[in-house]
Structures are given as C-alpha cells and as structure tokens.
C-alpha cells in the first residue's frame, strides 16, 4: 500500500539539492580548433571560471550560463508616468458592403477601445464580418477582452492549418477555458460570425446559422481590467497579431437570439437590432463608435527611436507611418517634422534609427535610418538608407542621402541603431539582412557597425581602408551607446533563439557571427578563437533595443550606467568597471506595464529625465533600489593547477533539485607534488547547507568507473551569502562526475504541505521538442501518444525556443501560454483517451491514454 507522509512547512521550504560536476585534469598538448568550444587556459596559472545562475520561480528551476567575469543581477521595482499615446493611421480596404478595417501582422499594430461597458455577467454578444488575409498567421487573435492570467473575459481567435476557422473562447475565474465549436472562415469572401453568452452556455453562429453551443461552468468575470483590442491579445500589445479585414462589429449587453442573428446577417444597416447595443463600429473610413456610447478606437502603432535636442525637444519616428515628430514640453506638435513617401513596412522594417548631431546648435542636423522601397523598376526593390535632415523651425528640410542601397531582406535584420561617438563620428548598426554569411565579409556592409563622418565620407582612421566598416560579425543591431567621458561604447545585439549580447565596441573587432560564435551556444565557451566575446549574454531572450549612457541627476541610482531597452518590457541597467571594461552588476528595472508592451526606445533629456516606451511614451519617475531582489547569482570556480581545466557548468532540475555539470579534459600524469583541488563559491540561494560530495571517477588505465565519497572542506563565515567549498582530487584520476548534495531554500512559501510518495512514481513526462512549431517536425510532443494509469500526473516541458500551450480539445484543461524552459502539469484521474493540441500552433497535437 502506498504510504504518504505530510510535512508541515514554515515560511521557507527546504529541498534536497545537488550539483553534479564532471572534473578531470587535461593535457597541455590538447589540440585546439578555433571553431570549436574550448576552455580558457592560463599557462601555469590557476584557472578561474564564472557562471551566472538564474532561478525561475514559476518552474522552480535554475539555469546557469558562463560569464566572462563575476556579475551580480537584481530586479528593481520602478515607477513611470505615461506621457503620450501614439496613434497610427488605420488602413481601410473593401469590406463586406462598404469599407472595412484591414490589419496586417507584419505591421505589429492593433486597434484598442476603452473598457466598453460593464456587461451583465450572464449576457453579452459580439457580431462581426471577417475575411482572413491571403497568407494569415497560423494563429491570431481577432478580438480580445481577456486578462493575462486568463481568469476573466473572452476572445475570438482565428486558426489556420489545413483549414481556416475561428473559435469563441471564454474563461472562468479559475482559469478554465471554454471554447465554442469551430466556425469555418475564408480568405476569399467575408463570413458573418456571432458569439453569444447567457451565463451558462456559449453559442457560435456562421452566416446566420447556429453551429453549436458549449456549456459553461463556474463564475464568469466580465471585467478583465484591460481594453478591448482588435488584432492582438487584450493583455499584450505584441501577442498573437492577426492579419485580415474586419467590419461591422457590434457589441451587445444582452444575449441576442437566433432571429436577431439572422436579421443582422441579412441586413447590416446601422438601425438593425438596436436594443442592448453597447458599441458599434462599421470601420467605414474611421474607428468611431456610432452606437452613441462614444467608445472611440485608436490604432496602437509603434515608435521606433527617439533622441533629444539640446533645447529639450524630443524627436521620434513612427515606424509605420513614414513620419518623424517632435514633442515639446511633453506635447507632440501637430505638424510632423518630416514625412517620407518611399518607406517600406514589414515586421522589423520601416522608419528605424534616429539621432541628433552633437553639434545641433550649430548645424541643426537630424539623422534617420529607414527601409525604403523602389517600385519604379517593375519589381519592388527593398533596401535600407541613411539620410540627414536640417531642422528649420520644427521642419526637416534639405534631405541628404548619406548611405544608399544598403542590402535588405523583406522583413528582418535591417538593424538601424544610430549614435555619435566621443570621436564625433556617426556609428550605424547594420543587420545581416538574414544573409548570415556576409557578416564575416568585409567587402559588404551588412552585419557590421559602420563609422562615418557627418557628411557621409569615410574617416581616414577606419580599420578597413576606404570602407565605412568599423566592426564585423554581427547578426542584428538595435542599440549603440557611448560613455563619452571614458570612451567606452556598447552594441546591443539580439541573438537567435538564445544568447542576446551586449558587446564592447572595439576598432576592427570581429564579433563572431555566424561561424566563430555560432548562434544558440553560449558565446563565452569559444575562448580560443579571435572573436570578441560579449560583456554579457542572455540565454533567455530579452531582445535588446535602443541604448543610452545615463549621466543625469534626476534618478541618481542610475547615473553612469548603460541603460538598454528590451522587447521583453524591462530596462536593463549595466554597471561597468571602467578599468577592466567589464560588466559587474546588472539591474533589471521592472516596469510592470499592463497591458504588456515592449521597450523599443529610450532617451535622456537635457534635464536628466529618462523617456522610454514602445507604443506609448513614458517618463521614468523613480526606481526603488531598497526593494531590489537578486535574480542572477554568480558561481566562481578556481582550480589549483593548470592541469585542471574546467570547460562547462550547467544546472537543471525542477523544484529545489539542482544538477550542475562541469566538463574538462584529461592529464596523463601519474603523480603530482601536491594534491590538486577545485574551489567553488556557490550562493546559498542555489544550495544552502552542503552535506556531502560524491564522485564517479576513472583512473589513467581506463578501468571501469568507480564511485566514492570525496574529501572536501567548507570555509564559511556566518555573514557570507556564499558557500565556499574546496574539493580535493587525486592526481592522474579522471573525474567525469562530482555530485555536491545539500539543501536549497525557496522563500515566500507558506501554509504548504509536501506529500512524499513511497513506491511507484506516478509522474510521466512529455517534451515539447525543439522546432516543434515547424510543421515538418514529426513529433512536436514527444511522445505524441502516452499511456498512463489513472491518477498519473503528466508534466510537459517546453524545450522549444517558442511559447506553446497544452490544451484539451474538449476544454477540460488548458495550460495557457508557457515559454521556453517552463512546464505545465495535469493529473489524469479518469480512464479514456484525452487529445490535446497547441492553440498557437494548431497542427501540434498529442494524446494521453489513461487505462
């Protein structure tokens, strides 16, 4: 019989934790290959390695990556004030019987309405006409009024796989998702869709005909505290964009009946079915509500870059409109500074970088980097261009092209970062146009940082003769910033699925992409080649954007730090040691904007204010360093001899269990004058009390591996936040694995009981594999069919680079969106076959057979 032990837990919970290290000494004659991962070797000196470990509270897991030096990281609460909402220019195209609103995911835009009304929790309806784009996204949100926790509101979602359909979804207060039957739609003709809810069931209609209903259980929360949004998720400005045309949207504060549905389908004039109408948008040339309730819409559109003039005017460009605007005294001037007509918009392209000449008071120069299109050749040609305007009474005149015909792909990796350096030269970050191999070609400008004079000519002291190229080997560049007093510059460079980088600008430097520092591998591993390693890299993607070096006094806690915007919605403040030119501290400013939006741009005013944003302009008001919380924990390892090489350390595991692997190479020496050892400093937040160290080892004769306890010493003082442990090794012995065991602490756990099961393990695992979102992947959920006994808990681990869901096709459970490295679990109590899929990538499917 299975025995359960219930353990009461106090304010902190201790879990058994263990670190596994593979350690062995290496031969100095070990061959090296500059294109392979190599360890740092310091001759006869001791070797020191640093790793940074991040604890993920959601999954109770830890991930460690190599660092170039010791770095400590914190999360710092902050407060901001919204200054301006950027409203784009909606596109109106042919609708069902008049104009309709056209949305394109590649423009990264959505229409937002205020909280429309306080619906009766038991009655509401939505009616609309919809047509998919010719090449729609696999999944997109057509209309949404749902919170981020998925515990309130509803959404209408479009799916494209072998068929195209929409589904009407409602969440109860416990996060359970209820989905209507699928309603087929088309990219050729308009379809009329109606969703209704009466408190106990939801119905969906297509072209006036009821397709089916779904029973709803639990409590419905009608106000998710977010606006209604068309074209993306209500709780997130950058989530699940939709492409298509929509018109004649009606919101009802009641459940319309079948006859009313048919009446709207047959006659879409404004006077039809007026009773209970809370909002009505025809999109016939405007976003105005014609119901009389004044729910006017705006198009959320992105700002790409901004820069302050010495007189305090803020210049910024609208990515999708071709306009540069000026904000003066926190008010945007009605007349644009400049309007371009040949700009091209597609995902990462449009109006991009912008900067002000440091001699603006004398020359009034404003610089812009943008993606242009030439339609005159009969075949559209897309390229990037750097131009310069002269400001005259808030107007841009005398546009001069400084660099033209920079190669570009359609959609991605155009770069666009602009900044003047302390040498009074203009630096330009150019993406690789998705042609990765050219990043290493010094004969072409893509994948490079360029350096030019303000008139576009090439400085004589550039590293490559008669070339604007200053550095090579870049993937894409969104941010460049300089500490002009100390002459230090950084480049903010997004990686692929992993390892975004902050690089130190060095004349003629090669930053390794794509072959010397391949993507998705920690760049700090590649220590025996010529590529310049980053100051710091990020396994979990942050997508760094515009960067500045802050020298103001308004927020003194950030003075003399590099501030980097990120697409994940935070600002990273980096403290550099000026002498060593190393990052020593990282502070993640938690901006906590809700609905979520990214930080695309950041700038400092002459008075020291920090402005930033993505779809809005915010002013940073304060940072609370007294409430900061450590989230990056450094591990330092030293070896006693050059014969002990440490190649890698990795952590894995769920809950309090930590597994850390260290890999080295072998030495054939039989003896040594002194006993070799490894010293490791481990933060107590990773492992608190160390109890034992065991090893698996192999001697030089290559015999079968043996297991034994290791001699070790702990040298701690009571005030230390780290465990200092020395592990003694034997000469000539290969230690493929060392295991450090102890207890780790997870704080802020209260009123919790832990159940320990003796006997059969009733947890099974499913992996969401890498490239699961690629429809050619044969088994995105692995295993795709899992047999379990009743009572088994199945845990899904997202090992892909993209977010996914695990959603029961009958709506009995739904994981919600969970990202790379995160997990979801569900317990199956009843026999039967349960089929599930990913709502983001509907072609991904699996099943659990319970018997």
N, C-alpha and C positions, 0 to 999 in steps of 0.2 A: 504494500500500500504506500502511495506517495505521501511523504511527510512534509509539512510546511512549517517553517519557523518564522514567526513575525517578530521583527526587531524594531523597537521604537527609535525614532531618530530625532535628535535635537536640532538646534539651529544650523549645524553644519553636518554634512554627511560624508563619511569616510568610505572609500572604496579601495580594494586591493589594486595596486598599480604596479606595473613592471616595465622596465626598459631593457630591450634586447640589443646588444652591441656585438657586431662581428669585428673582431680585432686581431690583427696579426702583423708581424713586422715585415718590412719589404726590403728587397734587394736594391741597392743604389743603382745597379746597372739596368733596372727595369726600363724597357724601351718606351718611348713616348710618341704619341701621334697627335698632332695639333688639332685634329678634327675629332678627337675622342675625349671623353671625360677623363681628366687627370687630377691627381691630388697636388696640393701645393707642397713643394719640398724645399726646405730651408738649409740645405747642406748639412753641416754638423749641428745646427741649432735645433732646439726643441721646436716642435710644430704646434701651433695653436689654431684651432678652428672654432668658428662661431656659428650658432644656429639660432633662429628665432622661432618660437613656438606660439601658435595662436590657439586659444581654447574657444570652441564653438559651443555656446550654451544650449542652442537648440537641439543639437545632436549629442551633446555631452562627449564630444570627440576633440582630439588635439591634432594639429598638423604642424610639422616643423620643416623649415627650409634653411639652406645655408645663407649666411650673411658674410659680407666682406669684413665686418668688424662688429663689435658689440653694439646693439641697438635696443633701446627700450621704447615700447609704444604704449600709448594711453588713448582712451576715449574721453573726450572732454565735452560736456554739455555746453550749448551755446544758444543765444537768443538773437533773433533777427526781426526786422520790420520790412514789410512789403512796400515798395515804393511805386512800382509800375507794373501793369499787366500788358503784355504785348499781344495785340490782336492782329492776326494776319488777314489776308484777303481771300475769302472763300471763293471756290470755283463752282460756278453754276453751269450745268450741262442739261441736255434734253432729259426730261423726266417722263413720267407716265403720260400726263396730258399737258404739262407745262414744264417749266424749268425745275430741276432738282439739284440737290447738293451732291457734288462729286468729291469723294475723298480718296486719297492715294497714300498707301502706307509708306511709300518711298519719300513722302514729304514730311512724315512724322508729325502730323497735325491731328487735332480732334476738336469738335465743337462742344462747348461747355454751356450749360444752363445753370442758373441758381437752383437751390432746392425748390422744386416747382410748387409743391403743395404738401400738406400733411395728409397723406392718403388714409382713408379708413383702413385699418389693419386687415379688414376682411373683404375689401372690394377695391380693385383697380383694373384698368385695361390699357393696352397700348395697341395702336393701329398704324401701319405704315406700308408704303410701297418700296420695294427694294429690287436692285439689279446688281449682281456681282460684277466686278471688273473682269476683263478678259483673262488676266493672269493673277488671280487672287492669292492671298496668303493661305497657307494650309489651315490656319485658324485665326479669326479676328473677332473682335467684339463690335457688334453693330451699334447697340445702345446698352448702356450700363448704369445702374444705380445701386452698386454693391460696395460694401466696405472691404478693407484689406484683410480683415480676419474672416471674411466670408460667413458672418453671423447675422447679416441684415441685408435686405434689398433683393434685387433681381437683375437679370441681364438677358439680352437676346444675342446669341452667338452664331457666327457663320463658320461652317466647316467645309473644307474642300479636300477630298481624297479621290476615290473613284467616282463619287457623286458629290453634288453640292447641296447643302441643306442648312437650315437654321434651327435652333432649339431655344426654347424659352425656359429659363432656369430661375429658381427661387431657393434661397437659403433660409433655414430656420435659425433660431437664436443659438442653437448648439453647433452650428456649422454644417448641418446635414444638407446636402444638395438634392433638390428635386427637379427633374428635367422632363420636359414635355416630349411627346413623340416628335420625330424629325419631320420638318416641313421642307420638301424639295424646293430649291430656287434655281435661277439660271443666270448666265452671263449674257444672254441674248435678249430676253424680254423681262419686263417688270412683273413682279409677283406681289400680290397683296397678302400681308401677314397680320394676323391679330392674335395677341396673347391676353388671356383674361385670368383673373384670380378672385375667388369668392371666400377665401379663408380656409376652405377645406379641400379644394381641388383647383387645378390649373388646366386650362384648355388652350389649344392652338388651332387656328384656322388658316387655311390657304385658299385664296380666291373665293371667299365666302363659304367654304365647306369645312365643317369640323373634321379634323384629322384624328383627334383623340384627346384624352384627358389623363392626368396623373394625380393621384391622391396626395395630399399634403398633410404632414403630421408635425406636431409641435407648435411653437409660438412663432409668429411672423413679426419681425421688427420692421416697420415701414420706413423709418428714417435712419439711413446708414451714416448720416452726418457728412456726406460728400455731395458735390453737384451731380446732376445727370450729365453724362457725356456720350457723345456720338462719335464712333470711330476708334475708341480705345477704352480701356477699363476705367471706371469712375475713380478708383482709388489710386491710379497710377498713370501719369501723363505719357509714359513711354512703354506701356504694356499692351501687347496684343492689338496693334493697329489693324484697321480693316480697310480694304480697297473696294469701292463700288459707288453706286449712285442711290440716293435715298430721297424721297419726298413725301409730303403729305403725312407727317407724323402727328398723331392725336393721342393725348393722354387723357384718360377718364378717371374721375374719382368715384367710379362705380364699376360693377361688372356688367358690361354690355351683353345683351342676349343675342341669340343666333339670328333673329330677324334684323337687329340693328347692324350686325356684322355684314349681312348680305346687302343691306341698304347702303352702307359705306362703300362696299365693293362695287356696286352698280353705279353709284353716283357720288363722286368725290368732291362735290361742291361744298364750300365752307358752311352752308346752312344745314347740312345733313347731320342728324343725331346731335343736337346741341346740348341736350340735358347731361349734366355732370362733366362737361368738357373743362378740363383744368389747364390745358395747354395745346396749342395748335400751330404748327409750322408748315407752311406749304413749300418753303425754300424756293419760291418763285422770284429769285433775284435778291433775297435778303434772309437774315436769320431772325427776323422779328416774329414774335408770338402774336397771332391775330385772334386769339381767343378772348382778348380783353383783359387778361391777367398779367400782362406785362413781363412775361418770362423771356426777356431778350437774350439771344445767344451771342457768344463770341467764339472766334476761331483761335484756339491756342496754337501759336506759331513760335518757332524757336529763334532766339537771339544767338548769334554765333560768337561774337567777340566784342570787346569794348576796351576803350582807353580814354584817360582823362587828358585834357589840355591843361597847360599851366594856369589858365584863368579859371579852372573849375568846371568847364563844360565837359560833359561826358558824351563821347562819340561811340555809337554802337551800330552794328549792321544786323538787319533782319535776314536770316538765312534764305528764306523762300520768296521774298518779295522784290529783291533787287534794290532795296532802299538802305541808305545809311541815314541815321537820325542823330539828333543832338538833344540831350537832356541838360537843361539849365535850371539850377536851384530845384532839383528833383521834379521838374516838369518838362515833358517832352514837347519840343517845338512842333507846331502843326505842319510846317513845310519841311520835307526831307532835305538833308544836306546834299544828297546826290541820289539819282535813280538810274540804274543800269538797265539796259534792254536786252543784252545778249547773254544774260546769266542762265545757268542750267542747274536744275534742282533734281537730285537723285540720292537718297539716303545721306551719305556724308558729304554731299556736294551742294554748292550754292554759293552765297557770299560767306566767306570764311574768315581769315585773319585780318586784323585791323590794328594799326598802331599810329602814334603821333610822333612826329620828328622831335628829338630833344631840343632842337633849335627852332621850335614852333613860333616863338615870339618874334623871331626874325623872318622865317621863311613861310610859315603857315602851311606846312606840308602835312598831308594825311595820306597814309598808305593802306591799300586794300589788296588782299589776295582772294580771288574768286574763281569759280569754274564757269567757263564760257562755252558757247556753242556756236558753230558756224553752219548755218542752213543754206548758204548760198551755193554750195558745191553740188547740190543734188543729193548728197549723202551726208547726214549730220555728222559733224566732227566735234568732239568734246575735248577740251584742253583747259589747263589752268593758266592763270595770268596774274601778274603783279603790276598794279597801276598806282599812280600818285596823283592826288588832287591838291590844289591850292585853295585854302579856305579864304573866303571873302564875304564878310557879313553873314556868317552862318550858311553860306552856299559853297559847294565844291565846284571849282572852275578849272579850266586848263588841264584836263586829264591827260596824263602822260603814261604810256606803256613802258615799264622798265624791263620786264621779262615777259616774253610772249611764248605761246605754244609749248608750255610745259606739258609733257605727255600725261594723259589721264585715262582711266578706265571709266565705264559708266556705272557710277555708284559708290566706289570705295577707294580709300587710301589716297586721297588728294593732299593730305597734310594741311598746311595753311598757317602754321604758327609764325608770328612776326614779333621781333623785338630788336631794339637798338642795344648794342653792347657798350661797355665802358670805353671802347676804342672808337666810338662814334660811327661804327659800321652797322648796317642793317643785316640781321640774321633771319633766314627764311627756312622753315621746316617743310620739306617736300616728301610726301608719301611715295611708296614704291609703285603706285598705280596697279597693284596686285600682280605686277611683273617682278616677282621676288628676286630673280637672279640679277637684275640690273642694279640692285642696291650695292653690289660689290664692283660695279663697272664705273670707273672714274671718268669715262667718256660720256656719260649720260647723267642728267641731274636728278632723276627720280631716286628716292631712297637716300636722300642726302640732306645735310644742312648747308645752305648757301650763305655766302657773305659778300655783300656788295657795298659800293658807295651809294650815297643818297641819290645820285643821278643815274644809277644803274650800271655804272662802269665797274670794272673788276679791280680790287685793291692789288697793288704790286706785291704785297707780302702774303697773299694767299698761298696755301701749301702746294696747290697744283697750278703750274704756270698757265696763265691766260685762261683760267677757269674760275667760275664763281664758287666751285665746290670747296667746302671747308672741312666737312667730315663725311664719312661714308658708312654703309652698313646699317641703315635704318629701315624699319618697316612702315611706320607712320608716325607723324609728329603733330601733336595738337598744342603743345606748350613749350615756350622758351622764356627763360627769365635770367636776370643777371643781378648779382650783388656787385654793383658798380664800384663801391669803395674798395673791395678786396679783389675785384677782377675775376670772380667766380661765376660761371654760367651753368645752367642745367637745361636738359631737354626732357620733356615729359612724353613718353612713348608707349602707346598701347601695344600689348603683346597679342598673341593669338588667343587660344582658349585659356592659357595661363601665362603668368610672368610678364605683367606690365612692368615697365622700367623707368626709373629716374636716373638719367645719365649725366655725368660731368662733361661739359664741353671741353675738348682738347684739340688744339690745332692739328689737322691732318689725321685725326683719330679714326679708327675703323671699329665700329660697334657691333660687328659680328654677324648681323643678319644677312642672308638666311643660313649660311653653312658653317661659319665659325662658332656662332652661338645659335643653334637651331631653336625654333620655337617650341614651347611647351616642355622644355627642360630647364631646370634652374641654371641661369647663366653663370652663377658663381662656381659651378662644377668645372667649367672649362678654363683651367688656370694655367695651362701650358701652351696657350696659343697667343697670338698677337692682339686679339680682340680686346677692346676696353670693356671691363666689367662694370655693371651699374653700381651707383651708390647704394641703391636698394631696389629689390624686385618684389613682385606681389603674385603669389600663387593664385589667390582668389582675385579674379579680375576686378579692378577698380576703374579702368579706362581713364587715365589722367588726361585732363584737358588744359585750359589756359592756366598759366602760372605767373606769379609775381614774386618779387622780393620785397617784403614789407618793412618800411623804415619809419612808419608813422608812430604817433604817440596816443591816438585815440584808444587803441587796445594794446597797452604796453606788454601784455603777456605774449603777444605775437611778434614783437619788434625783433628785427634782424633774423627773421626766419623766412624760408621759402614757403609760399602758400600755393598749393596745387588743387585746382578743382577736379572733381571726379564725376563720371557718369553714374556712379552708384549713390550720388546725392550727398556726399560729405566733402569737406575741405581738409586736406592733409597739410599740417604744418611741420616742416622739417628743419631741425636744428643741425647745422654743420659745424664741425670743428674746423676752424679756418686754417689752422696749421697743417693738419693731416688731410684736410679736404674729405672728410668722412661724415656721413650721417650718424649722429649719436643718439638722437631722440626723435620720435615721431608722435605727433598728437593728431588724432582724428577728431575734427570738430563735428560733433553730432548735431546736424541742423534740424532734423526731425520734421521736415515739411510733409504735411499731409493734406491733400493727396501728394503722393511722391512726385518729385521732379528732379532731374539731374542738375549738377552744377557744370554748366558749359563754359561760363566766362567768369572772370574775376579781375578786379582792378582796384587800385588805390587812388583816392582823390588827393589833391594837393594839401588838403587839411588833415589827411590821415584816416579818413573813413574808408572802409572796405565795402565795396559793392560786388555783388555776385548774382548768379541765377542761371536760368535755362529758358523758361517760358515767361518768367516774371523777373523783375529787377528787385533785389533785396539789399538792405543795408545791414551789415553785421553790427549788432549793438553791444554784445558782451560775450565773454567766454568764462566759464566757471571752472577755473583750474583747481579750486579747492574740492570739487566733487569729481575730479577725474578718476578713471578706473583703468588699471593696467590691463591691456589685452595682447601685448606682444612681450613674451618672456624669453630672454636670451639664455642660451646654454653655451658655456665655454668649455672646451676640451684641450688639454695640453698633454703632449707625450714627452717622455723623459729622454728620448733619443731619436736621432734622425732615422734609426732603423724601425721606428714605429710610425707608420703612415695611416692617417685617418681619411678615408675618402667620402663617406656619406653618413648621415644620420637621418632617420625618418621615424616619425611617430604615427601610430594608427591605433584604432580601437574605439569602442563605444563605452560611454559612461566613464567611470573612473579608471578603467583599464587602459594603460598606455604601453605601446610597443615601439621601441626605438631601435633601429638597426644602424650599426656603424660598420663600414666596409673599408678594408685596407689591402695591402699586398704583402708578399712573404719574404723573409730573410732566411738564407740557408745556413747562417752562422750557428755553430753548435754551442757556443758559450759566450759569456759576456762578463766584464769585470764587475758590473753592478747589475742589480735586478731592475729590469725595465718596469715602468709603470705608466698608467694613464690617470690624469687628474681631471675630474669633471665637476663643474659647478652647475647644479640643477636647481632651478627655482622651486621653492616649497609649494608654489601653486601648481606645479606639474607633479612632483612627488614630495610628500611631506616627510614622513618618517621612513627611512630606509632600513630594512630588516635583514636582507641577505643579498649576496651576489653569487650566482652560479654560472658555469661556463660549459660549453661544448668545445673541445679542443682536439687538434690533430698535431702530432709531432712531425719532425722533418722526414721520418721514414715513411710517412704517408699511411700509417696504420688506420684502423677503424677509429672513428671519433669516440671520445670518452667524455663523460660528464662528471664534474666535480665542483665542490664549493671553492670559491676564490677568497684569497686573503684581501681584505680591504680595510680602510680606516676612514672615519668620518671626522672632519675637523670643522666644527661649527661653533659659533658663539650665539648666545641667546638672542641677540638682536638681529642676526643675519636673516635675510629673506631667502637665502640660497642654502642648499646642501652641498658642501664641499666634500667630495669622496675621492679617495685615492685607491685604485685597483692595481695590485701587484701582479705582474706577469712573469713567466719563465722564459728565458732566452731560448730561441730556436723552436718555439711552440706556436703553432697556428691556431688562433682562437676565432673560429668562424662565428661564435655567438657568445656574448656575455649577457646575462639577464639580471638586471637590478630590480629587486622587488621591494615594495613598500606600500604606503597609504597615501592617497591623494585626497584633497578636500574640495568639495563642491559647496560653496556658500549659498546662503539665502534659501535653504531648503527647510521647510517647517511642516510640522503635522503630517509627517510622511511615514509610511510603513514599507519595509523592504521584505519581500517574500522570497525565500530560497527554496527551490525545489530539489529534492534528492531523487535521483533515478533518471528516467528518460528525459532528454532535452526536448521540450515542446516548442522550440523556436526554429523556423525554417527561413531561408534567405533567398531573395531574388535580386539579381543585379540588373540595373538599367545600364547597359553596356555603352562603351564609347561609340560615338557616331550613331546612337540609337535613333536620332532624328533624321538620319538618312534612310529614305525608303528602301534602299537596296540592302540594308542590314537585315539579315535573315531572321535573327532572334534578338530584337531590341530588349525584351525582357528575358533574362536568362536565369533559370529555364522558363520557357514560354508556357509550359504545362507542368504544374507542380502538384504532386499527390501528397496529402497530409491527412492526419487523423483529426477528428473533432476535438476542439479545444486548443489547436495549434495556433500560435502567433506567427504570422509571416511578416518579415521585415524586408522592405525594399530599400536598396541602397543606390543612390544616383551617382554612378561612376562616369556619367557622360559630362560633356562640357556645357550643356544647356539645361535649363529647367524643364521639368516634366510633371505629370500628375499620374496617380493611380486611381482610376475612377471606375466604380462598379457600373456596368451597363444598365442595371436596374435601380441605380441610385441609392443602394443600401449603404455605401461608404464612398468617400471622396477625400483624397489626400490634400486637395488644394495644390497650388504650385509649390514645389520644393526644388531647391537648386543643387548644383554640384556639391558632392560631399555630404549632403543631407539625407536623412532616412525618413521612412514612414512605416508604421506597423499597424496591423489589423488582426484581430483574433477571430478565427472561424469556428463557430460552435455547432452549426447545423450541417448535416450531410447534404451533398449536392455539388453541382458544378457552377462555380462563380466565374463569370467572364468579366474582364476589366480592360480599360484602354487609357490612353493619354488624351486628354481633351485638347492639348496644344498640338499634338501630332496624332490625329485620329487613326492613322494607319498602324500605329503601335498597339498591339493587343496581346493579352495573355489570359491564362485561366488557372484557377486553383480548384482541384478536385478533392473534395472532402469526403472521406469514406473510412 
